[in-house]
Amino acid sequence: MARRRVVRITTLMAIGVAASAWWWCRGRRTAAATATPHFATSGPPPKTEPTPAPASWVDPVDGQCPPGYLVKLNLQSGIFHVPGGRFYDRTVPARCYASADAAEADGYRRAKA
């Protein structure tokens, strides 16, 4: 009885080893057959770097926001000011955003006044 069990286990192990070896070789052959040799490619290699997204904010120039980036941010308070706001003219910006939505997306809040 015990001998039969040992023979069965040994047979199953041999089948498993053979099957895994076959599967491994099959995968290697498939990959080798579909791979393109490096010298057979034509043209430049594809770009792997993504194109950078346009900046949502810029640094101020001489204490003023450049055209197109009119939302002023005070980093110390975490509050941004939009044109026409009560303290917009007084605010010295640390960053200038293109839109209030971009400033909110970065985690800052709009001035209440």
C-alpha atoms as a printed R data frame, in Angstrom:
    type eleno elety resid chain resno       x      y       z
1   ATOM     1    CA   MET     A     1   0.000  0.000   0.000
2   ATOM     2    CA   ALA     A     2   2.719  2.477   0.959
3   ATOM     3    CA   ARG     A     3   4.813  1.450  -2.003
4   ATOM     4    CA   ARG     A     4   1.907  2.190  -4.383
5   ATOM     5    CA   ARG     A     5   1.522  5.641  -2.865
6   ATOM     6    CA   VAL     A     6   5.263  6.350  -3.308
7   ATOM     7    CA   VAL     A     7   5.125  5.197  -6.946
8   ATOM     8    CA   ARG     A     8   2.067  7.388  -7.622
9   ATOM     9    CA   ILE     A     9   3.651 10.456  -6.043
10  ATOM    10    CA   THR     A    10   6.913  9.892  -7.912
11  ATOM    11    CA   THR     A    11   5.039  9.479 -11.213
12  ATOM    12    CA   LEU     A    12   3.006 12.647 -10.641
13  ATOM    13    CA   MET     A    13   6.157 14.574  -9.778
14  ATOM    14    CA   ALA     A    14   7.865 13.374 -12.967
15  ATOM    15    CA   ILE     A    15   4.845 14.392 -15.046
16  ATOM    16    CA   GLY     A    16   4.797 17.805 -13.365
17  ATOM    17    CA   VAL     A    17   8.491 18.405 -14.030
18  ATOM    18    CA   ALA     A    18   8.105 17.365 -17.657
19  ATOM    19    CA   ALA     A    19   5.040 19.578 -18.134
20  ATOM    20    CA   SER     A    20   6.691 22.627 -16.588
21  ATOM    21    CA   ALA     A    21   9.833 22.109 -18.700
22  ATOM    22    CA   TRP     A    22   7.692 21.857 -21.817
23  ATOM    23    CA   TRP     A    23   5.744 25.009 -20.852
24  ATOM    24    CA   TRP     A    24   8.954 26.938 -20.155
25  ATOM    25    CA   CYS     A    25  10.524 25.926 -23.494
26  ATOM    26    CA   ARG     A    26   7.308 26.724 -25.338
27  ATOM    27    CA   GLY     A    27   7.284 30.246 -23.932
28  ATOM    28    CA   ARG     A    28  10.936 30.788 -24.840
29  ATOM    29    CA   ARG     A    29  10.398 29.586 -28.402
30  ATOM    30    CA   THR     A    30   7.360 31.827 -28.858
31  ATOM    31    CA   ALA     A    31   9.177 34.883 -27.545
32  ATOM    32    CA   ALA     A    32  12.221 34.186 -29.735
33  ATOM    33    CA   ALA     A    33  10.088 33.685 -32.829
34  ATOM    34    CA   THR     A    34   8.156 36.934 -32.414
35  ATOM    35    CA   ALA     A    35  11.072 39.116 -31.325
36  ATOM    36    CA   THR     A    36  12.376 41.554 -33.910
37  ATOM    37    CA   PRO     A    37  16.146 41.703 -34.148
38  ATOM    38    CA   HIS     A    38  17.608 45.099 -33.277
39  ATOM    39    CA   PHE     A    39  19.102 45.545 -36.725
40  ATOM    40    CA   ALA     A    40  15.810 44.890 -38.540
41  ATOM    41    CA   THR     A    41  13.956 47.929 -37.196
42  ATOM    42    CA   SER     A    42  13.506 50.887 -39.468
43  ATOM    43    CA   GLY     A    43  13.428 54.485 -38.385
44  ATOM    44    CA   PRO     A    44  14.106 55.958 -34.968
45  ATOM    45    CA   PRO     A    45  13.053 54.123 -31.823
46  ATOM    46    CA   PRO     A    46   9.666 55.101 -30.371
47  ATOM    47    CA   LYS     A    47   9.643 57.880 -27.812
48  ATOM    48    CA   THR     A    48   9.326 56.608 -24.266
49  ATOM    49    CA   GLU     A    49   9.120 59.958 -22.483
50  ATOM    50    CA   PRO     A    50   5.648 61.470 -22.205
51  ATOM    51    CA   THR     A    51   5.211 65.010 -23.402
52  ATOM    52    CA   PRO     A    52   5.070 67.374 -20.442
53  ATOM    53    CA   ALA     A    53   1.736 68.950 -19.623
54  ATOM    54    CA   PRO     A    54   1.534 72.718 -19.682
55  ATOM    55    CA   ALA     A    55   2.378 74.245 -16.314
56  ATOM    56    CA   SER     A    56  -0.611 75.101 -14.150
57  ATOM    57    CA   TRP     A    57   1.414 77.763 -12.349
58  ATOM    58    CA   VAL     A    58   4.484 79.939 -12.918
59  ATOM    59    CA   ASP     A    59   6.721 82.064 -10.727
60  ATOM    60    CA   PRO     A    60   5.933 85.780 -10.642
61  ATOM    61    CA   VAL     A    61   8.130 88.202 -12.564
62  ATOM    62    CA   ASP     A    62   9.182 91.277 -10.556
63  ATOM    63    CA   GLY     A    63   6.370 90.686  -8.064
64  ATOM    64    CA   GLN     A    64   3.668 90.566 -10.755
65  ATOM    65    CA   CYS     A    65   1.887 87.729 -12.483
66  ATOM    66    CA   PRO     A    66   2.642 87.345 -16.206
67  ATOM    67    CA   PRO     A    67  -0.162 87.566 -18.785
68  ATOM    68    CA   GLY     A    68  -2.350 84.470 -18.814
69  ATOM    69    CA   TYR     A    69  -1.582 83.639 -15.153
70  ATOM    70    CA   LEU     A    70  -3.707 86.142 -13.238
71  ATOM    71    CA   VAL     A    71  -4.560 84.155 -10.088
72  ATOM    72    CA   LYS     A    72  -2.212 85.142  -7.227
73  ATOM    73    CA   LEU     A    73  -1.289 82.670  -4.495
74  ATOM    74    CA   ASN     A    74   0.024 83.449  -1.017
75  ATOM    75    CA   LEU     A    75   1.928 80.312   0.034
76  ATOM    76    CA   GLN     A    76   2.067 81.224   3.732
77  ATOM    77    CA   SER     A    77  -1.706 81.341   4.091
78  ATOM    78    CA   GLY     A    78  -2.579 78.874   1.328
79  ATOM    79    CA   ILE     A    79  -5.110 81.342  -0.080
80  ATOM    80    CA   PHE     A    80  -5.346 82.459  -3.690
81  ATOM    81    CA   HIS     A    81  -6.783 85.725  -4.967
82  ATOM    82    CA   VAL     A    82  -8.623 86.249  -8.247
83  ATOM    83    CA   PRO     A    83  -8.774 89.505 -10.232
84  ATOM    84    CA   GLY     A    84 -11.438 91.798  -8.824
85  ATOM    85    CA   GLY     A    85 -11.076 90.367  -5.313
86  ATOM    86    CA   ARG     A    86 -10.819 92.692  -2.306
87  ATOM    87    CA   PHE     A    87  -7.114 92.057  -1.599
88  ATOM    88    CA   TYR     A    88  -5.981 91.157  -5.128
89  ATOM    89    CA   ASP     A    89  -4.027 94.380  -5.675
90  ATOM    90    CA   ARG     A    90  -2.287 94.137  -2.261
91  ATOM    91    CA   THR     A    91  -1.248 90.516  -2.629
92  ATOM    92    CA   VAL     A    92   2.378 89.849  -3.526
93  ATOM    93    CA   PRO     A    93   2.216 86.458  -5.251
94  ATOM    94    CA   ALA     A    94   4.456 83.510  -4.526
95  ATOM    95    CA   ARG     A    95   2.907 81.661  -7.482
96  ATOM    96    CA   CYS     A    96   0.665 82.664 -10.363
97  ATOM    97    CA   TYR     A    97  -1.995 80.270 -11.630
98  ATOM    98    CA   ALA     A    98  -3.739 80.226 -14.990
99  ATOM    99    CA   SER     A    99  -7.121 79.531 -13.380
100 ATOM   100    CA   ALA     A   100  -8.793 79.268  -9.992
101 ATOM   101    CA   ASP     A   101  -9.574 75.606 -10.737
102 ATOM   102    CA   ALA     A   102  -5.858 74.846 -11.101
103 ATOM   103    CA   ALA     A   103  -5.113 76.480  -7.738
104 ATOM   104    CA   GLU     A   104  -7.930 74.528  -6.071
105 ATOM   105    CA   ALA     A   105  -6.657 71.317  -7.665
106 ATOM   106    CA   ASP     A   106  -3.292 71.941  -5.949
107 ATOM   107    CA   GLY     A   107  -5.077 72.151  -2.588
108 ATOM   108    CA   TYR     A   108  -5.370 75.906  -2.022
109 ATOM   109    CA   ARG     A   109  -8.545 77.796  -1.170
110 ATOM   110    CA   ARG     A   110 -10.117 80.891  -2.640
111 ATOM   111    CA   ALA     A   111 -10.087 84.162  -0.689
112 ATOM   112    CA   LYS     A   112 -13.425 84.815   1.018
113 ATOM   113    CA   ALA     A   113 -13.453 88.537   0.301
